[in-house]
Amino acid sequence: YNKVLEYIYNRIEEYQLSDDNVDGYNRLRDEYNTNRKPLDLFVLISYSFNHQIRFNNNHQFNNPFGKYRSSFNNSIKNNLENFINRMQSLNIDFSNENFECFNFDFFNEDDFVYCDPPYLISKGTYNDGKRGFTGWNKNNEIILLKTLDNLNKRNIKFALSNFLIHNGKRNDILKEWISYNKYNIKKIYSNYDNSYYNKKLLSKTQTIEILVTNYKINYLNIDGNINNLFFDMEI
């Protein structure tokens, strides 16, 4: 952790990074796109607009600067320290494979699978097939749901988060899949006001985000805030 932190602060000093120095941010972005050092990407994300990760078709990081909004603050620093300490205390394997290529064969009934795919009926920098990502479409959605069905047949617990309704659209593939398999659902009360979605649009349309599971749950508190509890709902 100390080595990582030292590297981050050296980069901040070298490029005079702050919440209002767009020139320093752009210079570091150019540096990253030339040398592709992972920690430089982490520093960039800390100062980027809404801390997003976005690339162009040449796989160059191109998210704009988060002026007066983003910086490497104490919250990010504490989360980084907690994450590194926790990661080093566990035996963890990381994989960056496409989910279709991931090998689930070694999973058993003691394992748990959580899926947070790109939301089919929403727009994001990661699911439109641009900016260096492969995108997400109906075919991907169906393959993922079939993958979860196969896990269910093996008595492996899973949870899936997704939008059921958003911006006047409904994910009928998801709705029919839930109804056919009689999976359990909980509504997620989330606040996207500070995201890249249009705030005025969100205030005028209904958004229903849900958690789908193949096991019974009552209430889950995700961060100690009562406003973020999952509650029963009807489709």
N, C-alpha and C positions, 0 to 999 in steps of 0.2 A: 504493500500500500504506500509506504513512504517513497519508494522509487517512482511509482506512478504519479504520486502527488508532486514530487519534485519535477518530473517531466512536464506536467501540466502548468505549474507556476513558471517554469522557464519559458514555455511557449507564450504564456500571458505577458511576461515581461518583454520577451523578444519582439512581439508584435504589438505591444502596448494595447492589449485587448481590454475593452470596457463595454458598457452598454450603449455607448454613443460613438465609438470609433469604427466606422464602417470601413475605412481604408485598411486598418489593421486586419480586420476580419477577411476582407477580400484578398489581401496578400497571403494570409494563411490558407485560404481556400485554394488559391493558385498553387501554393506549396504542396498541399495535400493531393491535388489532382495530378501533380507531377510525380510525387514519390509514394503516395498511397500508404502512409503510415497510419495504422489503426488508431493510435492515441491522438493523432492530429484530427482524425474524424470525430473522436469523442469531444475534443475541445471545440471544434466547429459547431457541433450540435448544441453545445452548452450556450453558444452565442447566436444561434440561428433563430429564425422566426418560428415561434412556437415549439422550438426544440425538435423540429421535424427533420427527417432524413429524406432527401430528394435528389435524384440524379437525372441527367439528360440521357439521350440515347447513346452517347459515347461513354456512359458510366462515370461521368464527371459530376461531382457534388455541386449542385447549383441552387441550394436553398438560400434565399436572401437573408440579410442581416436582421436580427431581432432588436432593432433600435429601441432603447428605453424599456425593453421587455425581458431580454434574455441575457444571462451571464453565468459564469461559473460561481454560483452563490453557495452559501453555507448548507442549504438544503441538498443541493446536488453533491457537495463534498461529503456530507454525512451519509447520504444514500450510497455513494461510491465506497466509502469505508465499510459500511455495514455489509454491502454486497461482497466485497473482496474477502472480508473476514469470514462471512458465512460460506462462501464458495470454497475457501481453503479448508474449512472444517468438514466438508462433505466429499464423498467420492462421486464426482460428476463427470459425465461424458457429454460434450456438446456436439451437435450436428447441424449443418446448414443445408441439408438436402431438401429437395422438393418432397412434400409429404407423400406423393405417389411413389417415390423411390425408397421411402423409409421402411426399414424392416421391423414389422410388428411381431414377427414370429416368436421372439424370445419373451414377449410379454405374457403374464399370467394373471390369475384372479387377484393377486395382491397389488397389481399395478393400477395406475390411474392415468388417463389421457385427457388433457385439456386442449381444446382447439379454439383459436381466436383468428379465424381466417379473414381476409378482406371481405367487407360486407357487400354482398352482391348488388343491393339496390341503393348503395351510396356511392359517392365519388370521393376518391382519395388519390394521393400521389403514388400509391403503391398498387392500385387495382385497375388501372385503365390501359395497361399494356404499353405504357410509354415510360420515359425517364429511366431506362435501364432495367425495368422490371418486366416480367412476363405477362402481368395482368391477371385478371380473375373473371371468369365468365360462367354461364350456366353449366357447362360441361364440367368445369372444376368443382362447382358446388355439388353436382350429382355424385361425382367420384368421391368427394370427401364424405358425403352422407352415407354412401355405400360402405366406405371404410369403417365408419362408426357402427354401422349395422353389423359388420363382421366382428368387430370388437364385442358388441353386445352378445352375439351368439356364443362367444367364448367366455361370457360372464366377466368381462373386463369393464370396469366402471369408466364412464367418460362424461365430460361436460363440454358444451359448445355454446359460445356466445355469438349473437348475430342480431341484425335488425329484422323484425317481422314487418314493420311498417315504417316508412321514412319518405318524406317529401312527396306525399301523394301516391307512393308506390307500395305494393305489398309483395313480399317474397312468397309466392304461391308454392314454389318448390319446397321451401322450408315448412310451410304450413301443412301441406299434404303429407310430407314425410313424418311430421310430428303426429298428426292425426292417425295415420295408418299404423304406426308403431306404438302409439299410446305412450310416448315418452313424456316425462315430467317437465314442466316449464315453470319458471319464475320470472317475473318482470324485474328488469334492472332499472333502477332510478338513477340515471346519469345526467350530468350537466355538461353539454358541449358548447356552452356559450363562449368559451375562450378558445375554441378550436378554429380551424380554417373554414368551417361551414358558415354560411351567411346567417348572421344572428337574426335579422328581420324575418328571413324565411323560416327559420326554426320556430320563431314565436307564433307563426301563423299556421303551422302544419303539425300534425301529430307524428311523433316518433315513439315507437315501441321497441325497445331493446330487450331481449330475453336471454335467459340461460336455460339451455336444454340439457337434461340429464337422463340417464337410464337407471336412476335410483331415486328413492324418495328423499327429499330434503324439506326441512321446515323453514328456518330462517338462517341466512348467512350474513354476517356483518363483515364487510370487506375492508373497512379501515377505521372502525370505531365510531363512525358517524352514523347516527340513526337514520339520516336522510338517504343513506346509501344501502339500506337493507333491501333484500330481495323479498317480494311478497307474491302470494298466489294471484293468478290472473286467469282469465278465460280468453280463448281465441274465438 
